Amino acid sequence: MIGMPDALFAWVMTSWSCEDHVTEYGNHYRTQWVCYHSQSKKGEYQGRYFYTEVTIALTGCASGPSRPDHLDNRKVIGSDYGTTWNKALQTLATEGYPILTSNKEAGIISTGKKAERINTDDADCGTFMGLPYIKDDRTVVSVSYSVLIKDVGGKADVTVNTDIAGTYQGGDTTKQLNCFSQGGLEKQFLEKL
């Protein structure tokens, strides 16, 4: 015996004609099905015409960045404060970062942004279709540093933070990316001191 849904489906398939129309709208597709009864003229509404629309958004294919629970961005350096200060300034300048703030008394160094080629150990800027934006050559990332140095008993206690911003430029689409440091750049900087 045919169940009610099967009987309904069989009736629709034998006495109704349907057409589907798919239209792309940016990041989603719109599918429209227009069905009409075989006894009515196409496009006429005689009580037997129905229309349904389904929108399938691709938002599930993209995911935002994740912030790590802990960053290893602090280290006590065996060198004295003055030596560590000079080495930090030299490292940033050598790597091409414009120094915006350099206050030795307060122990603060900050830089302007510089375009960098980084990897997933350095930052998470989200993914699209399961692939990290960072790995896509169409993603441009800029990095700036903030360094805090304190004198602790003849040694230097250094904390470094990065601000990472990304822009994805695919075809005629430009998307600003929120990026979270994963600690790789901070670790590399501290190792150079």
TIRO-2110 file (N, C-alpha, C; in Angstrom, 1 decimal):
// TIRO-2110
0.8, -1.2, 0.0, N, 1, A
0.0, 0.0, 0.0, CA, 1, A
0.9, 1.2, 0.0, C, 1, A
0.5, 2.2, -0.8, N, 2, A
1.3, 3.5, -0.9, CA, 2, A
0.9, 4.4, 0.3, C, 2, A
1.9, 4.9, 1.0, N, 3, A
1.6, 5.8, 2.1, CA, 3, A
1.1, 7.1, 1.6, C, 3, A
0.6, 8.0, 2.5, N, 4, A
0.0, 9.3, 2.1, CA, 4, A
1.1, 10.1, 1.4, C, 4, A
2.3, 10.3, 1.9, N, 5, A
3.3, 11.1, 1.3, CA, 5, A
3.7, 10.6, -0.1, C, 5, A
3.8, 9.2, -0.3, N, 6, A
4.1, 8.6, -1.5, CA, 6, A
3.0, 8.9, -2.6, C, 6, A
1.7, 8.8, -2.1, N, 7, A
0.6, 9.0, -3.0, CA, 7, A
0.5, 10.5, -3.4, C, 7, A
0.8, 11.4, -2.5, N, 8, A
0.8, 12.8, -2.8, CA, 8, A
1.9, 13.1, -3.8, C, 8, A
3.1, 12.5, -3.6, N, 9, A
4.2, 12.7, -4.5, CA, 9, A
3.9, 12.2, -5.9, C, 9, A
3.3, 11.0, -6.0, N, 10, A
2.9, 10.4, -7.3, CA, 10, A
1.9, 11.3, -8.0, C, 10, A
0.9, 11.8, -7.3, N, 11, A
-0.1, 12.7, -7.9, CA, 11, A
0.5, 14.0, -8.4, C, 11, A
1.4, 14.6, -7.6, N, 12, A
2.1, 15.8, -8.1, CA, 12, A
2.9, 15.5, -9.3, C, 12, A
3.7, 14.4, -9.3, N, 13, A
4.5, 14.1, -10.5, CA, 13, A
3.8, 13.7, -11.7, C, 13, A
2.5, 13.2, -11.6, N, 14, A
1.8, 12.8, -12.8, CA, 14, A
0.9, 14.0, -13.3, C, 14, A
0.5, 14.9, -12.5, N, 15, A
-0.4, 15.9, -12.9, CA, 15, A
0.1, 17.3, -12.8, C, 15, A
1.3, 17.5, -12.3, N, 16, A
1.9, 18.9, -12.2, CA, 16, A
3.2, 18.9, -13.0, C, 16, A
3.5, 20.1, -13.5, N, 17, A
4.8, 20.3, -14.2, CA, 17, A
5.5, 21.4, -13.4, C, 17, A
6.8, 21.2, -13.1, N, 18, A
7.6, 22.1, -12.4, CA, 18, A
8.8, 22.6, -13.1, C, 18, A
9.2, 23.8, -12.9, N, 19, A
10.4, 24.4, -13.4, CA, 19, A
11.2, 25.0, -12.3, C, 19, A
12.5, 24.9, -12.4, N, 20, A
13.3, 25.5, -11.3, CA, 20, A
14.2, 26.6, -12.0, C, 20, A
14.4, 27.6, -11.3, N, 21, A
15.3, 28.7, -11.7, CA, 21, A
16.3, 29.0, -10.6, C, 21, A
17.6, 28.9, -10.9, N, 22, A
18.6, 29.2, -9.9, CA, 22, A
19.3, 30.5, -10.3, C, 22, A
19.4, 31.4, -9.3, N, 23, A
20.0, 32.7, -9.5, CA, 23, A
21.1, 32.9, -8.4, C, 23, A
22.3, 33.3, -8.8, N, 24, A
23.4, 33.6, -7.8, CA, 24, A
23.3, 35.0, -7.4, C, 24, A
23.3, 35.2, -6.0, N, 25, A
23.3, 36.6, -5.4, CA, 25, A
24.5, 36.7, -4.5, C, 25, A
25.7, 37.1, -5.0, N, 26, A
26.8, 37.2, -4.1, CA, 26, A
27.3, 35.9, -3.5, C, 26, A
27.0, 35.8, -2.2, N, 27, A
27.4, 34.6, -1.5, CA, 27, A
26.3, 33.6, -1.2, C, 27, A
25.2, 33.7, -1.9, N, 28, A
24.2, 32.7, -1.8, CA, 28, A
23.4, 32.5, -3.1, C, 28, A
22.7, 31.4, -3.2, N, 29, A
22.0, 31.0, -4.3, CA, 29, A
20.5, 31.0, -4.0, C, 29, A
19.7, 31.5, -4.9, N, 30, A
18.2, 31.5, -4.8, CA, 30, A
17.6, 30.5, -5.8, C, 30, A
16.9, 29.6, -5.3, N, 31, A
16.3, 28.6, -6.2, CA, 31, A
14.8, 28.8, -6.1, C, 31, A
14.1, 28.9, -7.2, N, 32, A
12.7, 29.1, -7.3, CA, 32, A
12.1, 27.9, -8.1, C, 32, A
11.1, 27.3, -7.5, N, 33, A
10.3, 26.3, -8.2, CA, 33, A
8.9, 26.8, -8.6, C, 33, A
8.6, 26.8, -9.8, N, 34, A
7.2, 27.2, -10.2, CA, 34, A
6.6, 26.0, -10.8, C, 34, A
5.4, 25.6, -10.2, N, 35, A
4.7, 24.4, -10.6, CA, 35, A
3.3, 24.8, -11.1, C, 35, A
2.8, 24.1, -12.1, N, 36, A
1.4, 24.4, -12.5, CA, 36, A
0.8, 23.0, -12.9, C, 36, A
-0.5, 23.0, -12.7, N, 37, A
-1.3, 21.8, -13.0, CA, 37, A
-1.4, 21.5, -14.5, C, 37, A
-1.4, 20.3, -14.9, N, 38, A
-1.4, 20.0, -16.3, CA, 38, A
-2.7, 20.4, -17.0, C, 38, A
-3.7, 20.7, -16.3, N, 39, A
-5.0, 21.1, -16.9, CA, 39, A
-5.1, 22.6, -17.0, C, 39, A
-4.2, 23.3, -16.4, N, 40, A
-4.2, 24.8, -16.5, CA, 40, A
-3.1, 25.2, -17.5, C, 40, A
-3.2, 26.4, -17.9, N, 41, A
-2.2, 27.0, -18.8, CA, 41, A
-1.0, 27.4, -18.0, C, 41, A
0.1, 27.3, -18.6, N, 42, A
1.4, 27.7, -17.9, CA, 42, A
1.3, 29.1, -17.5, C, 42, A
1.6, 29.4, -16.2, N, 43, A
1.6, 30.8, -15.7, CA, 43, A
0.3, 31.3, -15.2, C, 43, A
-0.8, 30.6, -15.5, N, 44, A
-2.1, 31.0, -15.0, CA, 44, A
-2.3, 30.5, -13.6, C, 44, A
-3.0, 31.3, -12.8, N, 45, A
-3.4, 30.8, -11.5, CA, 45, A
-4.9, 30.4, -11.5, C, 45, A
-5.1, 29.1, -11.3, N, 46, A
-6.5, 28.7, -11.3, CA, 46, A
-6.7, 27.8, -10.0, C, 46, A
-6.1, 28.2, -9.0, N, 47, A
-6.3, 27.5, -7.7, CA, 47, A
-5.4, 26.3, -7.6, C, 47, A
-4.7, 26.0, -8.7, N, 48, A
-3.9, 24.8, -8.7, CA, 48, A
-2.4, 25.1, -8.9, C, 48, A
-2.0, 26.3, -8.8, N, 49, A
-0.7, 26.8, -9.1, CA, 49, A
0.0, 27.1, -7.7, C, 49, A
1.2, 26.5, -7.6, N, 50, A
1.9, 26.9, -6.4, CA, 50, A
3.3, 27.3, -6.7, C, 50, A
3.9, 28.0, -5.7, N, 51, A
5.2, 28.6, -5.9, CA, 51, A
6.0, 28.4, -4.6, C, 51, A
7.2, 28.0, -4.6, N, 52, A
8.0, 27.9, -3.4, CA, 52, A
9.4, 28.4, -3.7, C, 52, A
10.0, 28.9, -2.7, N, 53, A
11.4, 29.5, -2.9, CA, 53, A
12.3, 29.0, -1.8, C, 53, A
13.5, 28.7, -2.1, N, 54, A
14.4, 28.3, -1.1, CA, 54, A
15.7, 29.1, -1.3, C, 54, A
16.2, 29.6, -0.2, N, 55, A
17.5, 30.3, -0.3, CA, 55, A
18.5, 29.5, 0.5, C, 55, A
19.6, 29.2, -0.2, N, 56, A
20.7, 28.5, 0.4, CA, 56, A
21.9, 29.4, 0.6, C, 56, A
22.1, 29.8, 1.8, N, 57, A
23.3, 30.7, 2.1, CA, 57, A
24.5, 29.9, 2.3, C, 57, A
25.6, 30.4, 1.9, N, 58, A
26.9, 29.7, 2.1, CA, 58, A
27.6, 30.1, 3.3, C, 58, A
26.9, 30.7, 4.3, N, 59, A
27.6, 31.2, 5.5, CA, 59, A
28.3, 30.1, 6.2, C, 59, A
27.8, 28.9, 6.1, N, 60, A
28.4, 27.7, 6.8, CA, 60, A
29.7, 27.4, 6.3, C, 60, A
30.1, 27.9, 5.1, N, 61, A
31.4, 27.6, 4.5, CA, 61, A
32.5, 28.5, 5.0, C, 61, A
32.2, 29.6, 5.6, N, 62, A
33.2, 30.5, 6.2, CA, 62, A
33.1, 30.5, 7.7, C, 62, A
34.3, 30.6, 8.3, N, 63, A
34.3, 30.7, 9.8, CA, 63, A
35.2, 31.7, 10.2, C, 63, A
34.9, 32.3, 11.4, N, 64, A
35.7, 33.4, 11.9, CA, 64, A
37.0, 32.9, 12.6, C, 64, A
37.9, 33.8, 12.9, N, 65, A
39.1, 33.4, 13.6, CA, 65, A
38.9, 33.0, 15.0, C, 65, A
39.8, 32.2, 15.6, N, 66, A
39.7, 31.8, 17.0, CA, 66, A
40.9, 32.5, 17.7, C, 66, A
40.5, 32.9, 18.9, N, 67, A
41.5, 33.5, 19.8, CA, 67, A
42.1, 32.4, 20.7, C, 67, A
43.4, 32.3, 20.8, N, 68, A
44.0, 31.2, 21.6, CA, 68, A
43.7, 31.5, 23.1, C, 68, A
43.7, 30.5, 23.9, N, 69, A
43.5, 30.6, 25.4, CA, 69, A
44.6, 31.3, 26.0, C, 69, A
45.9, 31.1, 25.5, N, 70, A
47.1, 31.7, 26.2, CA, 70, A
48.1, 32.0, 25.1, C, 70, A
48.8, 33.1, 25.2, N, 71, A
49.9, 33.5, 24.4, CA, 71, A
51.2, 33.5, 25.2, C, 71, A
52.2, 32.9, 24.6, N, 72, A
53.5, 33.0, 25.3, CA, 72, A
54.2, 34.3, 24.7, C, 72, A
53.8, 35.4, 25.3, N, 73, A
54.3, 36.7, 24.7, CA, 73, A
55.1, 37.5, 25.8, C, 73, A
55.6, 36.8, 26.8, N, 74, A
56.4, 37.4, 27.9, CA, 74, A
57.6, 36.5, 28.2, C, 74, A
58.7, 37.2, 28.4, N, 75, A
59.9, 36.5, 28.7, CA, 75, A
60.9, 37.4, 29.5, C, 75, A
61.5, 36.8, 30.5, N, 76, A
62.6, 37.5, 31.2, CA, 76, A
63.9, 37.2, 30.5, C, 76, A
64.6, 38.3, 30.0, N, 77, A
65.8, 38.2, 29.3, CA, 77, A
67.0, 38.3, 30.2, C, 77, A
68.0, 37.5, 30.0, N, 78, A
69.2, 37.6, 30.8, CA, 78, A
70.0, 38.8, 30.8, C, 78, A
69.8, 39.6, 29.7, N, 79, A
70.5, 40.9, 29.6, CA, 79, A
69.9, 42.0, 30.4, C, 79, A
70.7, 43.0, 30.7, N, 80, A
70.1, 44.2, 31.4, CA, 80, A
69.1, 45.0, 30.6, C, 80, A
68.4, 45.9, 31.3, N, 81, A
67.4, 46.7, 30.6, CA, 81, A
67.9, 47.5, 29.4, C, 81, A
69.0, 48.2, 29.6, N, 82, A
69.5, 49.0, 28.5, CA, 82, A
69.8, 48.2, 27.2, C, 82, A
70.5, 47.1, 27.4, N, 83, A
70.9, 46.3, 26.3, CA, 83, A
69.7, 45.7, 25.6, C, 83, A
68.7, 45.2, 26.4, N, 84, A
67.5, 44.7, 25.8, CA, 84, A
66.7, 45.7, 25.1, C, 84, A
66.6, 46.9, 25.6, N, 85, A
65.9, 48.1, 25.0, CA, 85, A
66.5, 48.3, 23.6, C, 85, A
67.8, 48.5, 23.6, N, 86, A
68.5, 48.7, 22.3, CA, 86, A
68.3, 47.6, 21.3, C, 86, A
68.4, 46.4, 21.8, N, 87, A
68.2, 45.2, 20.9, CA, 87, A
66.8, 45.2, 20.3, C, 87, A
65.8, 45.5, 21.2, N, 88, A
64.4, 45.5, 20.7, CA, 88, A
64.2, 46.6, 19.6, C, 88, A
64.7, 47.8, 19.9, N, 89, A
64.6, 48.8, 18.8, CA, 89, A
65.3, 48.4, 17.5, C, 89, A
66.5, 47.9, 17.7, N, 90, A
67.2, 47.5, 16.5, CA, 90, A
66.5, 46.4, 15.7, C, 90, A
66.0, 45.4, 16.4, N, 91, A
65.3, 44.3, 15.8, CA, 91, A
64.1, 44.8, 14.9, C, 91, A
63.3, 45.7, 15.6, N, 92, A
62.1, 46.2, 14.9, CA, 92, A
62.5, 47.1, 13.7, C, 92, A
63.5, 47.9, 13.9, N, 93, A
63.9, 48.8, 12.8, CA, 93, A
64.5, 48.0, 11.6, C, 93, A
65.3, 47.0, 12.0, N, 94, A
66.0, 46.2, 10.9, CA, 94, A
64.9, 45.5, 10.1, C, 94, A
63.8, 45.1, 10.7, N, 95, A
62.8, 44.3, 10.0, CA, 95, A
61.8, 45.3, 9.3, C, 95, A
62.1, 46.6, 9.3, N, 96, A
61.4, 47.6, 8.5, CA, 96, A
60.1, 48.1, 9.2, C, 96, A
60.0, 47.9, 10.5, N, 97, A
58.8, 48.5, 11.2, CA, 97, A
59.0, 50.0, 11.5, C, 97, A
58.1, 50.9, 11.1, N, 98, A
58.3, 52.3, 11.5, CA, 98, A
58.0, 52.4, 13.0, C, 98, A
59.0, 53.0, 13.7, N, 99, A
58.8, 53.2, 15.2, CA, 99, A
58.0, 54.5, 15.4, C, 99, A
56.8, 54.3, 16.1, N, 100, A
55.9, 55.4, 16.4, CA, 100, A
56.2, 55.9, 17.7, C, 100, A
56.4, 55.0, 18.7, N, 101, A
56.7, 55.4, 20.1, CA, 101, A
57.9, 54.8, 20.6, C, 101, A
58.8, 55.5, 21.2, N, 102, A
60.0, 55.0, 21.8, CA, 102, A
60.3, 55.8, 23.1, C, 102, A
59.7, 55.3, 24.2, N, 103, A
59.8, 56.0, 25.5, CA, 103, A
60.6, 55.1, 26.4, C, 103, A
61.9, 55.3, 26.5, N, 104, A
62.7, 54.4, 27.3, CA, 104, A
62.4, 54.5, 28.8, C, 104, A
62.0, 55.6, 29.3, N, 105, A
61.7, 55.7, 30.8, CA, 105, A
60.4, 54.9, 31.1, C, 105, A
59.5, 55.0, 30.2, N, 106, A
58.2, 54.2, 30.4, CA, 106, A
58.4, 52.7, 30.0, C, 106, A
59.4, 52.5, 29.2, N, 107, A
59.6, 51.1, 28.7, CA, 107, A
58.7, 50.7, 27.6, C, 107, A
58.2, 51.7, 26.8, N, 108, A
57.2, 51.4, 25.7, CA, 108, A
57.8, 51.6, 24.4, C, 108, A
57.6, 50.6, 23.5, N, 109, A
58.0, 50.8, 22.1, CA, 109, A
56.7, 50.4, 21.3, C, 109, A
56.3, 51.2, 20.3, N, 110, A
55.2, 50.8, 19.4, CA, 110, A
55.6, 51.1, 18.0, C, 110, A
55.1, 50.3, 17.1, N, 111, A
55.4, 50.5, 15.7, CA, 111, A
54.1, 50.7, 14.9, C, 111, A
54.3, 51.2, 13.7, N, 112, A
53.2, 51.3, 12.7, CA, 112, A
53.1, 50.0, 12.0, C, 112, A
52.1, 49.8, 11.2, N, 113, A
51.8, 48.6, 10.5, CA, 113, A
52.8, 48.4, 9.3, C, 113, A
53.1, 47.1, 9.1, N, 114, A
53.9, 46.7, 7.9, CA, 114, A
53.3, 45.5, 7.3, C, 114, A
53.3, 45.4, 6.0, N, 115, A
52.8, 44.2, 5.3, CA, 115, A
53.8, 43.0, 5.6, C, 115, A
53.2, 41.9, 5.9, N, 116, A
54.0, 40.7, 6.2, CA, 116, A
53.4, 39.5, 5.6, C, 116, A
54.2, 38.5, 5.3, N, 117, A
53.8, 37.2, 4.8, CA, 117, A
53.9, 36.3, 6.0, C, 117, A
52.7, 35.9, 6.6, N, 118, A
52.8, 35.1, 7.8, CA, 118, A
52.0, 33.8, 7.6, C, 118, A
52.1, 32.9, 8.6, N, 119, A
51.4, 31.6, 8.4, CA, 119, A
50.5, 31.3, 9.5, C, 119, A
49.9, 30.2, 9.6, N, 120, A
48.8, 29.9, 10.6, CA, 120, A
49.4, 29.7, 12.0, C, 120, A
50.7, 29.6, 12.2, N, 121, A
51.3, 29.6, 13.5, CA, 121, A
51.3, 31.0, 14.1, C, 121, A
51.3, 32.0, 13.2, N, 122, A
51.4, 33.4, 13.6, CA, 122, A
50.0, 34.0, 13.8, C, 122, A
49.0, 33.7, 13.0, N, 123, A
47.7, 34.3, 13.1, CA, 123, A
46.6, 33.5, 12.6, C, 123, A
45.4, 33.7, 13.1, N, 124, A
44.2, 33.1, 12.5, CA, 124, A
43.3, 34.2, 12.1, C, 124, A
43.0, 34.2, 10.8, N, 125, A
42.1, 35.3, 10.2, CA, 125, A
40.8, 34.6, 9.7, C, 125, A
40.5, 33.4, 10.1, N, 126, A
39.3, 32.7, 9.7, CA, 126, A
39.6, 31.8, 8.5, C, 126, A
38.6, 31.2, 8.0, N, 127, A
38.7, 30.2, 6.9, CA, 127, A
37.5, 30.5, 5.9, C, 127, A
37.7, 30.0, 4.7, N, 128, A
36.7, 30.0, 3.7, CA, 128, A
36.7, 28.6, 3.0, C, 128, A
35.6, 27.9, 3.0, N, 129, A
35.6, 26.6, 2.4, CA, 129, A
36.6, 25.7, 3.1, C, 129, A
36.9, 25.9, 4.4, N, 130, A
37.9, 25.1, 5.1, CA, 130, A
39.3, 25.4, 4.9, C, 130, A
39.6, 26.4, 4.1, N, 131, A
41.0, 26.8, 3.9, CA, 131, A
41.3, 28.1, 4.6, C, 131, A
42.4, 28.2, 5.3, N, 132, A
42.7, 29.5, 6.0, CA, 132, A
43.0, 30.6, 5.1, C, 132, A
42.4, 31.8, 5.4, N, 133, A
42.7, 33.0, 4.5, CA, 133, A
44.2, 33.3, 4.5, C, 133, A
44.9, 33.0, 5.6, N, 134, A
46.3, 33.3, 5.7, CA, 134, A
47.1, 32.5, 4.5, C, 134, A
46.6, 31.4, 4.1, N, 135, A
47.4, 30.6, 3.1, CA, 135, A
47.0, 31.0, 1.7, C, 135, A
46.1, 31.9, 1.5, N, 136, A
45.6, 32.4, 0.2, CA, 136, A
46.5, 33.6, -0.2, C, 136, A
47.1, 33.5, -1.4, N, 137, A
48.0, 34.6, -1.8, CA, 137, A
47.2, 35.9, -2.0, C, 137, A
45.9, 35.8, -2.1, N, 138, A
45.1, 37.1, -2.2, CA, 138, A
44.8, 37.8, -0.9, C, 138, A
45.3, 37.2, 0.2, N, 139, A
45.2, 37.8, 1.5, CA, 139, A
46.4, 38.6, 1.8, C, 139, A
46.2, 39.9, 2.1, N, 140, A
47.3, 40.8, 2.5, CA, 140, A
47.2, 41.0, 4.0, C, 140, A
48.3, 40.8, 4.8, N, 141, A
48.2, 41.0, 6.2, CA, 141, A
49.2, 42.1, 6.6, C, 141, A
48.8, 42.9, 7.6, N, 142, A
49.7, 43.9, 8.1, CA, 142, A
49.8, 43.7, 9.6, C, 142, A
51.0, 44.0, 10.1, N, 143, A
51.3, 43.7, 11.5, CA, 143, A
52.0, 44.9, 12.2, C, 143, A
51.6, 45.2, 13.4, N, 144, A
52.3, 46.2, 14.2, CA, 144, A
52.6, 45.6, 15.6, C, 144, A
53.7, 46.1, 16.2, N, 145, A
54.1, 45.6, 17.5, CA, 145, A
54.0, 46.7, 18.6, C, 145, A
53.7, 46.2, 19.8, N, 146, A
53.8, 47.0, 21.0, CA, 146, A
54.6, 46.2, 22.0, C, 146, A
55.7, 46.8, 22.5, N, 147, A
56.6, 46.1, 23.3, CA, 147, A
56.7, 46.9, 24.7, C, 147, A
56.6, 46.2, 25.8, N, 148, A
56.8, 46.7, 27.1, CA, 148, A
58.0, 46.1, 27.8, C, 148, A
58.9, 46.9, 28.2, N, 149, A
60.1, 46.3, 28.9, CA, 149, A
60.2, 46.9, 30.3, C, 149, A
60.4, 46.0, 31.2, N, 150, A
60.6, 46.4, 32.6, CA, 150, A
61.9, 45.9, 33.2, C, 150, A
62.5, 46.7, 34.1, N, 151, A
63.8, 46.3, 34.8, CA, 151, A
63.4, 45.5, 36.0, C, 151, A
63.8, 44.2, 36.1, N, 152, A
63.5, 43.4, 37.3, CA, 152, A
64.8, 42.8, 37.8, C, 152, A
65.4, 43.5, 38.7, N, 153, A
66.6, 43.0, 39.4, CA, 153, A
67.7, 42.8, 38.4, C, 153, A
68.0, 43.8, 37.6, N, 154, A
69.1, 43.7, 36.6, CA, 154, A
68.8, 42.9, 35.4, C, 154, A
67.6, 42.4, 35.2, N, 155, A
67.2, 41.7, 34.0, CA, 155, A
66.0, 42.4, 33.4, C, 155, A
65.7, 42.1, 32.2, N, 156, A
64.7, 42.7, 31.5, CA, 156, A
63.5, 41.8, 31.3, C, 156, A
62.3, 42.2, 31.8, N, 157, A
61.1, 41.5, 31.6, CA, 157, A
60.4, 42.1, 30.4, C, 157, A
60.2, 41.3, 29.3, N, 158, A
59.7, 41.9, 28.1, CA, 158, A
58.3, 41.2, 27.8, C, 158, A
57.4, 42.1, 27.5, N, 159, A
56.0, 41.6, 27.0, CA, 159, A
55.8, 42.2, 25.6, C, 159, A
55.5, 41.4, 24.6, N, 160, A
55.3, 41.9, 23.3, CA, 160, A
53.9, 41.4, 22.8, C, 160, A
53.2, 42.4, 22.2, N, 161, A
51.9, 42.1, 21.6, CA, 161, A
51.9, 42.6, 20.1, C, 161, A
51.1, 41.9, 19.3, N, 162, A
51.0, 42.3, 17.9, CA, 162, A
49.5, 42.6, 17.6, C, 162, A
49.4, 43.5, 16.7, N, 163, A
48.1, 43.8, 16.1, CA, 163, A
48.1, 43.4, 14.7, C, 163, A
47.3, 42.4, 14.3, N, 164, A
47.3, 41.8, 13.0, CA, 164, A
46.0, 42.1, 12.3, C, 164, A
46.0, 42.7, 11.1, N, 165, A
44.8, 43.0, 10.3, CA, 165, A
45.0, 42.4, 8.9, C, 165, A
44.0, 41.8, 8.4, N, 166, A
44.0, 41.2, 7.1, CA, 166, A
43.0, 41.7, 6.1, C, 166, A
43.3, 41.7, 4.8, N, 167, A
42.4, 42.0, 3.8, CA, 167, A
42.4, 40.9, 2.7, C, 167, A
41.3, 40.4, 2.4, N, 168, A
41.2, 39.4, 1.3, CA, 168, A
40.7, 40.1, 0.1, C, 168, A
41.4, 39.9, -1.1, N, 169, A
41.1, 40.6, -2.3, CA, 169, A
40.9, 39.5, -3.4, C, 169, A
39.7, 39.0, -3.5, N, 170, A
39.4, 37.9, -4.5, CA, 170, A
38.5, 38.4, -5.6, C, 170, A
39.0, 38.6, -6.8, N, 171, A
38.3, 39.1, -7.9, CA, 171, A
37.8, 40.5, -7.6, C, 171, A
36.5, 40.8, -7.6, N, 172, A
36.0, 42.1, -7.3, CA, 172, A
35.5, 42.2, -5.9, C, 172, A
35.9, 41.2, -5.1, N, 173, A
35.5, 41.2, -3.7, CA, 173, A
36.6, 41.6, -2.8, C, 173, A
36.4, 42.5, -1.9, N, 174, A
37.4, 42.9, -0.9, CA, 174, A
36.7, 42.7, 0.5, C, 174, A
37.4, 41.9, 1.3, N, 175, A
36.8, 41.6, 2.7, CA, 175, A
37.9, 41.9, 3.7, C, 175, A
37.5, 42.7, 4.7, N, 176, A
38.4, 43.0, 5.9, CA, 176, A
38.3, 41.8, 6.8, C, 176, A
39.4, 41.3, 7.2, N, 177, A
39.5, 40.1, 8.1, CA, 177, A
39.9, 40.5, 9.5, C, 177, A
39.2, 39.9, 10.5, N, 178, A
39.6, 40.0, 11.9, CA, 178, A
40.6, 38.9, 12.1, C, 178, A
41.7, 39.3, 12.6, N, 179, A
42.8, 38.3, 12.8, CA, 179, A
43.2, 38.3, 14.3, C, 179, A
43.4, 37.1, 14.8, N, 180, A
43.9, 36.9, 16.2, CA, 180, A
45.3, 36.3, 16.1, C, 180, A
46.2, 36.9, 16.9, N, 181, A
47.6, 36.3, 17.0, CA, 181, A
47.5, 34.9, 17.6, C, 181, A
48.3, 34.0, 17.1, N, 182, A
48.5, 32.7, 17.6, CA, 182, A
49.8, 32.5, 18.4, C, 182, A
50.5, 33.6, 18.5, N, 183, A
51.8, 33.6, 19.3, CA, 183, A
53.1, 33.4, 18.6, C, 183, A
53.0, 33.1, 17.3, N, 184, A
54.2, 32.8, 16.6, CA, 184, A
55.1, 34.0, 16.4, C, 184, A
54.5, 35.2, 16.1, N, 185, A
55.3, 36.4, 15.9, CA, 185, A
56.0, 36.9, 17.2, C, 185, A
55.2, 36.8, 18.2, N, 186, A
55.7, 37.2, 19.6, CA, 186, A
56.9, 36.3, 20.0, C, 186, A
56.7, 35.0, 19.8, N, 187, A
57.8, 34.1, 20.1, CA, 187, A
59.1, 34.3, 19.3, C, 187, A
58.9, 34.6, 18.0, N, 188, A
60.1, 34.9, 17.2, CA, 188, A
60.8, 36.2, 17.6, C, 188, A
60.0, 37.2, 17.9, N, 189, A
60.6, 38.4, 18.4, CA, 189, A
61.4, 38.2, 19.7, C, 189, A
60.8, 37.6, 20.7, N, 190, A
61.4, 37.3, 21.9, CA, 190, A
62.7, 36.5, 21.8, C, 190, A
62.7, 35.6, 20.8, N, 191, A
64.0, 34.8, 20.6, CA, 191, A
65.1, 35.6, 20.0, C, 191, A
64.8, 36.8, 19.4, N, 192, A
65.8, 37.6, 18.8, CA, 192, A
66.5, 38.5, 19.8, C, 192, A
65.9, 38.6, 21.0, N, 193, A
66.4, 39.5, 22.0, CA, 193, A
67.5, 38.8, 22.8, C, 193, A
END
